[in-house]
Amino acid sequence: MRSLASAHIVLLQKVWQAASGFVTALLVTCFLSPTEQGFYYAIGSLLSGYVLLDLGLSPLLVQISARMFPGLTIGTSGQVAPFGHTRTAFLALVAWSRRWYARASLFALLLIPIGYLYFSLARIGQEDIGWQWPWLLAVLGVGLSLPAYPTLSILEGTGRVSEVYLLRLLHYALGAVLAWVLLVIGLGLYAPAMAPLAVAFTTFFWLRLRYKDLFGGSGSRSGSEFSWREQVWPLQRRVALSWLASYAFLNWPTLAVFYFCDALSAGRLGLSVVVANLVGSLCASWLIAKVPRITHLVVEGRESASRSLFGNEFRKAFLLMCAAYAVCLGAVILIDGVPIAGRLLAPVDLALLFGVFLVFHSLSMFAVHFRARGREVMAMPMLIATLVAVPLSSAFAGAYGIPGVIGSFLVAYGLICVPAMAMAWRAGDAV
């Protein structure tokens, strides 16, 4: 029953994320010019470069925390019990993760000059857009929000899925409302900064109220009971490759079109990517809610049960995703000729994009299954596909535009990652 309740809350958070994302996209089309829309999504894509500082650690902390927490409890103010080696090791993990992300926050400031260089050299057209101050605020927001991610991941791994996703729901709600206000009053390019700022401030006050003893500096500082090199790095080095590939997949197409083509085309692609990713993420939400359970089954030695649970949830999510993409494509075809449809890709290009995202979300769901067993089977195939797709899409962007960019990723991921995923599953690498 508790698992079902957690799944419902995860679904609620995903539904709100999708609904608010669609509202934001609608407001972008209403209150930003087509060129400003291109800047809006280019800022968001470049800002997502913070994942290179995370190096895949935040989702990995869910798995590590789930493995270290059995036998422990967390009290009303965050006290961990009972005393012993397991508690000491868990608190060492908490302290180490806080230090890692504190350093990452400082490195995030390097995004400021990177963004200035990118926007200064890109082919953006003739319209003069004031992007400098919005970009500065967005980077500062990311820097402030980074320390929140290990906190949420560790607590999710302890089984507090409902609480963590309720907080994430608050993040999305507050960030979305602030972004909507800025879009309506004519400050739309500042809107991308609202999400990380909402994460930073709501998480800070939540921790002070609920877990001040756990995250307030009382954890182990010696690090003698927790070794990053032995317990994290062997898996993180592979997860980092997957995250690099995921970042390139989700953001490079928009950045490439913005840089090599124009802001107008980038705006249409950026909005379409948001729609495709939101639909896919929503359909995968039931599977994501089962991650702690899948991991616990592995820890308990019930490999067959874990594999069966994943297989059932994956099939549901995959079929739902196919149906949802078909409905979205049909809706776009029906409203062809309506002004808002001009802000999205043409139906043929959109169908191609949906196909790419169907592959991507399937790979992401399988990665969760492999990762629960301490493996990152898809890391190398995704890295190779990325190394092929990025230069290929850059070469084709100028001559073939959006279809050339999307087709490059579809070919690379379809021919490299899908066969690798199928072989890993059939060979029993997930077991």
C-alpha distance (Angstrom), angle and dihedral (degrees) to the residues before:
residue distance angle dihedral
M1 . . .
R2 3.76 . .
S3 3.82 89.8 .
L4 3.80 89.9 51.5
A5 3.81 91.0 50.5
S6 3.80 90.3 50.0
A7 3.78 90.5 49.9
H8 3.80 90.2 51.6
I9 3.79 92.1 51.8
V10 3.79 92.1 46.8
L11 3.79 88.3 50.1
L12 3.81 90.6 48.8
Q13 3.80 90.8 52.0
K14 3.79 91.3 47.6
V15 3.81 91.7 47.0
W16 3.80 90.9 51.7
Q17 3.79 90.8 45.5
A18 3.78 90.2 52.3
A19 3.82 95.3 42.2
S20 3.80 94.3 46.6
G21 3.79 89.6 44.9
F22 3.78 90.7 55.2
V23 3.82 91.0 47.1
T24 3.80 90.1 49.9
A25 3.78 90.6 48.8
L26 3.80 90.1 50.4
L27 3.81 91.7 50.1
V28 3.79 90.0 48.4
T29 3.79 89.8 57.0
C30 3.82 91.3 46.6
F31 3.80 102.2 44.3
L32 3.80 104.8 27.0
S33 3.77 126.9 66.5
P34 3.83 116.7 -120.5
T35 3.80 89.5 -102.1
E36 3.82 92.6 48.1
Q37 3.80 87.5 50.3
G38 3.78 88.2 58.8
F39 3.81 91.0 51.8
Y40 3.80 90.7 46.5
Y41 3.79 93.7 57.5
A42 3.79 94.4 37.6
I43 3.82 89.3 55.5
G44 3.80 90.0 49.5
S45 3.80 93.0 48.2
L46 3.79 94.8 47.8
L47 3.80 91.1 43.8
S48 3.79 89.2 57.7
G49 3.78 86.5 71.0
Y50 3.80 86.0 96.3
V51 3.82 86.4 88.5
L52 3.79 86.9 74.6
L53 3.81 86.5 65.0
D54 3.79 92.7 46.6
L55 3.82 91.0 51.4
G56 3.79 90.7 -162.0
L57 3.80 93.4 -62.1
S58 3.82 100.1 125.4
P59 3.85 96.8 63.9
L60 3.78 89.8 38.3
L61 3.81 89.6 56.7
V62 3.81 88.3 62.7
Q63 3.80 89.4 60.5
I64 3.83 95.2 41.9
S65 3.79 92.9 47.3
A66 3.81 91.1 48.4
R67 3.82 89.7 53.9
M68 3.82 94.9 46.9
F69 3.81 100.4 41.2
P70 3.85 104.4 64.5
G71 3.81 108.4 115.1
L72 3.83 93.3 25.3
T73 3.80 132.4 100.0
I74 3.81 133.6 -161.5
G75 3.80 119.1 -138.1
T76 3.78 130.5 -144.2
S77 3.83 95.0 -80.6
G78 3.77 97.2 33.8
Q79 3.80 101.1 -85.0
V80 3.80 111.5 156.0
A81 3.81 118.3 -142.4
P82 2.97 153.0 -129.8
F83 3.80 106.8 33.1
G84 3.77 116.7 -120.0
H85 3.77 145.1 88.8
T86 3.82 94.5 -53.7
R87 3.81 91.8 53.8
T88 3.78 92.6 47.6
A89 3.79 92.0 50.4
F90 3.80 91.9 48.3
L91 3.81 92.7 50.7
A92 3.79 89.5 47.6
L93 3.81 88.1 56.1
V94 3.81 90.0 51.9
A95 3.80 93.3 49.7
W96 3.80 93.8 45.6
S97 3.82 93.3 50.0
R98 3.80 91.3 50.9
R99 3.80 91.3 53.8
W100 3.82 91.9 47.3
Y101 3.80 93.3 54.1
A102 3.79 94.1 42.5
R103 3.80 87.9 60.9
A104 3.81 90.8 44.1
S105 3.80 89.5 56.2
L106 3.78 90.4 59.4
F107 3.79 93.3 47.6
A108 3.82 89.3 51.4
L109 3.79 88.2 73.9
L110 3.81 88.0 72.5
L111 3.80 86.6 75.0
I112 3.82 88.4 73.7
P113 3.83 97.4 71.1
I114 3.82 91.7 34.8
G115 3.79 90.3 57.5
Y116 3.79 93.7 45.7
L117 3.79 90.6 53.0
Y118 3.81 93.9 46.3
F119 3.80 96.5 49.7
S120 3.79 92.6 42.7
L121 3.81 93.4 56.0
A122 3.83 100.2 37.5
R123 3.80 124.3 103.9
I124 3.77 98.1 -114.0
G125 3.78 102.6 157.3
Q126 3.78 130.1 -118.0
E127 3.81 101.8 -58.6
D128 3.80 113.7 105.0
I129 3.81 109.3 -130.7
G130 3.80 125.0 -174.8
W131 3.79 100.4 -135.3
Q132 3.83 100.9 144.8
W133 3.82 102.2 86.1
P134 3.82 94.4 38.5
W135 3.79 89.0 53.0
L136 3.81 92.3 50.1
L137 3.81 92.9 50.7
A138 3.80 92.0 46.7
V139 3.81 93.0 53.7
L140 3.80 91.8 47.7
G141 3.80 88.9 51.1
V142 3.80 91.3 53.3
G143 3.79 91.1 49.6
L144 3.79 91.3 53.4
S145 3.80 94.1 45.9
L146 3.82 99.5 50.8
P147 3.85 95.9 83.6
A148 3.81 89.3 59.6
Y149 3.80 95.1 65.0
P150 3.84 100.6 69.7
T151 3.79 90.0 46.9
L152 3.78 93.4 56.0
S153 3.79 93.7 42.2
I154 3.81 94.7 50.9
L155 3.79 93.3 47.9
E156 3.80 91.7 46.9
G157 3.79 88.6 53.5
T158 3.81 90.4 54.2
G159 3.79 88.4 61.3
R160 3.81 99.3 -96.9
V161 3.79 91.7 127.3
S162 3.80 94.6 139.6
E163 3.78 95.0 50.8
V164 3.79 94.7 44.6
Y165 3.78 93.8 48.9
L166 3.79 91.5 46.8
L167 3.79 87.8 55.6
R168 3.78 90.4 47.5
L169 3.78 87.6 50.8
L170 3.81 87.9 56.0
H171 3.81 89.2 48.9
Y172 3.78 92.1 54.1
A173 3.81 93.9 42.6
L174 3.78 95.9 50.4
G175 3.80 94.3 40.7
A176 3.80 91.9 47.8
V177 3.81 95.2 48.6
L178 3.81 92.0 49.1
A179 3.80 90.2 47.7
W180 3.80 91.1 50.0
V181 3.79 91.7 52.1
L182 3.79 91.7 51.3
L183 3.79 92.2 47.9
V184 3.80 92.5 50.9
I185 3.81 95.3 47.8
G186 3.80 93.2 49.8
L187 3.81 100.8 -99.8
G188 3.78 95.6 105.0
L189 3.79 98.1 141.7
Y190 3.82 88.3 64.0
A191 3.81 90.2 58.3
P192 3.86 96.7 87.4
A193 3.81 88.9 64.0
M194 3.79 93.2 60.0
A195 3.82 97.5 73.7
P196 3.84 96.8 56.6
L197 3.80 91.5 41.4
A198 3.82 90.0 52.6
V199 3.82 90.1 50.4
A200 3.81 91.8 49.8
F201 3.79 99.0 49.7
T202 3.81 101.3 36.3
T203 3.81 92.1 48.1
F204 3.81 91.9 48.4
F205 3.83 93.8 54.1
W206 3.82 92.8 40.8
L207 3.80 91.0 54.8
R208 3.79 92.0 49.2
L209 3.80 89.9 53.6
R210 3.81 101.7 39.6
Y211 3.82 112.3 20.7
K212 3.76 108.6 20.3
D213 3.83 92.7 135.4
L214 3.81 93.3 50.3
F215 3.80 99.5 43.3
G216 3.78 99.8 21.6
G217 3.79 97.0 89.2
S218 3.81 102.1 -84.4
G219 3.80 95.5 112.3
S220 3.78 126.2 106.8
R221 3.78 112.9 -72.6
S222 3.76 100.0 -177.2
G223 3.78 96.1 78.6
S224 3.83 89.0 -150.9
E225 3.81 91.6 122.6
F226 3.79 94.9 47.4
S227 3.79 128.1 49.2
W228 3.79 119.1 -167.5
R229 3.80 91.1 -167.9
E230 3.82 93.1 54.8
Q231 3.80 103.8 29.8
V232 3.80 104.3 32.4
W233 3.78 114.6 17.2
P234 3.85 98.8 63.0
L235 3.81 88.5 61.7
Q236 3.80 99.1 28.4
R237 3.77 93.8 58.6
R238 3.79 87.8 61.3
V239 3.81 94.8 40.3
A240 3.81 89.0 51.5
L241 3.79 89.6 59.2
S242 3.81 90.3 52.3
W243 3.79 91.8 49.0
L244 3.78 91.3 49.9
A245 3.80 88.7 51.9
S246 3.82 91.9 46.8
Y247 3.79 92.0 50.1
A248 3.79 90.9 51.3
F249 3.80 91.6 47.0
L250 3.80 95.7 50.5
N251 3.79 99.5 38.0
W252 3.79 112.8 19.7
P253 3.83 95.8 74.4
T254 3.81 92.5 58.7
L255 3.80 92.4 41.8
A256 3.80 91.9 48.6
V257 3.81 93.8 49.1
F258 3.82 90.9 45.9
Y259 3.80 92.4 49.7
F260 3.81 101.4 39.2
C261 3.82 100.9 29.8
D262 3.81 120.7 19.8
A263 3.79 143.7 -69.6
L264 3.81 93.0 -102.9
S265 3.81 93.8 60.1
A266 3.80 90.9 42.2
G267 3.80 90.1 54.9
R268 3.80 92.5 54.6
L269 3.79 92.3 47.2
G270 3.80 93.3 43.6
L271 3.79 92.9 53.3
S272 3.81 91.6 46.9
V273 3.82 91.2 49.9
V274 3.80 89.9 53.0
V275 3.81 91.3 52.2
A276 3.81 93.0 46.6
N277 3.80 93.6 47.7
L278 3.80 94.9 45.3
V279 3.80 92.3 51.2
G280 3.80 91.9 47.6
S281 3.81 94.0 46.4
L282 3.79 91.8 49.4
C283 3.79 92.3 51.6
A284 3.82 91.2 49.7
S285 3.82 93.9 50.3
W286 3.83 96.2 98.9
L287 3.78 90.9 54.9
I288 3.81 92.6 47.1
A289 3.79 90.1 54.2
K290 3.80 89.1 59.2
V291 3.83 95.1 56.6
P292 3.84 96.2 100.1
R293 3.81 90.7 45.9
I294 3.81 92.4 48.5
T295 3.81 89.6 51.0
H296 3.81 94.2 46.5
L297 3.80 90.7 52.3
V298 3.80 89.3 54.4
V299 3.81 91.4 49.0
E300 3.80 89.3 50.8
G301 3.80 90.2 52.7
R302 3.81 94.4 -112.4
E303 3.80 95.7 131.8
S304 3.79 95.7 156.1
A305 3.81 93.0 52.0
S306 3.80 91.1 48.8
R307 3.79 92.5 50.1
S308 3.81 91.8 47.3
L309 3.80 92.3 49.1
F310 3.78 91.5 51.2
G311 3.80 93.4 46.1
N312 3.80 93.3 52.8
E313 3.80 94.5 46.8
F314 3.80 92.9 44.6
R315 3.79 93.0 54.4
K316 3.81 91.3 50.7
A317 3.79 92.6 48.7
F318 3.81 94.0 45.7
L319 3.81 95.2 50.8
L320 3.79 91.4 44.8
M321 3.79 90.0 50.7
C322 3.81 92.8 51.8
A323 3.81 91.0 50.7
A324 3.80 93.3 46.5
Y325 3.79 93.6 50.9
A326 3.80 90.5 48.7
V327 3.81 90.9 52.1
C328 3.81 92.0 48.5
L329 3.79 92.4 49.6
G330 3.80 91.0 48.9
A331 3.80 90.8 50.7
V332 3.81 91.7 52.0
I333 3.80 90.8 50.5
L334 3.82 90.7 50.5
I335 3.82 93.8 52.3
D336 3.79 93.7 45.2
G337 3.79 106.7 140.9
V338 3.80 94.6 31.0
P339 3.84 111.0 117.6
I340 3.81 94.3 -118.5
A341 3.80 90.1 56.7
G342 3.81 87.9 63.2
R343 3.78 89.1 64.2
L344 3.84 90.4 61.6
L345 3.78 130.9 63.5
A346 3.79 120.5 -83.8
P347 3.84 112.2 -90.2
V348 3.82 94.2 -103.8
D349 3.81 92.8 50.5
L350 3.81 90.3 43.3
A351 3.81 91.6 53.5
L352 3.79 88.8 51.7
L353 3.81 90.1 50.4
F354 3.81 92.4 49.4
G355 3.80 89.3 52.5
V356 3.79 90.5 53.4
F357 3.80 92.1 50.1
L358 3.78 92.6 47.9
V359 3.80 87.6 58.8
F360 3.80 92.5 44.2
H361 3.81 96.6 51.2
S362 3.79 91.3 45.4
L363 3.79 89.5 54.5
S364 3.80 90.8 47.2
M365 3.81 92.3 52.8
F366 3.79 92.1 49.1
A367 3.80 89.7 48.9
V368 3.82 88.8 59.5
H369 3.80 90.2 54.5
F370 3.81 94.1 49.6
R371 3.80 92.4 43.4
A372 3.79 91.9 56.2
R373 3.83 86.0 65.5
G374 3.79 93.4 50.6
R375 3.80 93.6 -100.7
E376 3.78 134.7 116.0
V377 3.78 99.8 -161.4
M378 3.80 95.5 163.4
A379 3.81 97.0 49.7
M380 3.78 98.4 93.8
P381 3.82 97.1 39.7
M382 3.81 90.6 50.0
L383 3.78 91.6 47.2
I384 3.80 91.7 50.7
A385 3.82 91.0 46.9
T386 3.81 90.0 50.3
L387 3.79 92.7 48.7
V388 3.80 87.7 53.4
A389 3.82 98.1 41.7
V390 3.82 100.2 46.2
P391 3.82 99.0 57.4
L392 3.81 91.0 35.1
S393 3.80 92.8 53.6
S394 3.80 91.1 44.7
A395 3.79 90.3 53.3
F396 3.81 93.4 47.1
A397 3.83 97.5 41.5
G398 3.78 95.6 80.9
A399 3.81 96.5 45.3
Y400 3.82 102.5 33.0
G401 3.79 103.2 21.1
I402 3.79 120.4 -159.4
P403 3.85 97.8 -6.6
G404 3.80 89.9 53.3
V405 3.80 92.1 52.1
I406 3.82 96.0 46.0
G407 3.80 93.0 42.5
S408 3.80 91.1 53.3
F409 3.79 91.7 58.0
L410 3.80 93.9 42.8
V411 3.79 92.7 52.7
A412 3.81 94.6 44.4
Y413 3.81 96.8 46.5
G414 3.78 95.1 37.3
L415 3.79 96.2 50.9
I416 3.81 98.2 37.6
C417 3.81 110.5 27.7
V418 3.81 103.1 34.9
P419 3.85 95.1 55.7
A420 3.81 90.0 44.5
M421 3.80 91.0 51.8
A422 3.81 92.8 48.7
M423 3.81 93.3 48.3
A424 3.81 92.5 48.6
W425 3.78 92.1 52.4
R426 3.78 95.6 45.6
A427 3.78 93.0 45.3
G428 3.79 90.4 55.1
D429 3.81 95.6 -116.5
A430 3.80 87.9 142.6
V431 3.77 92.1 59.5
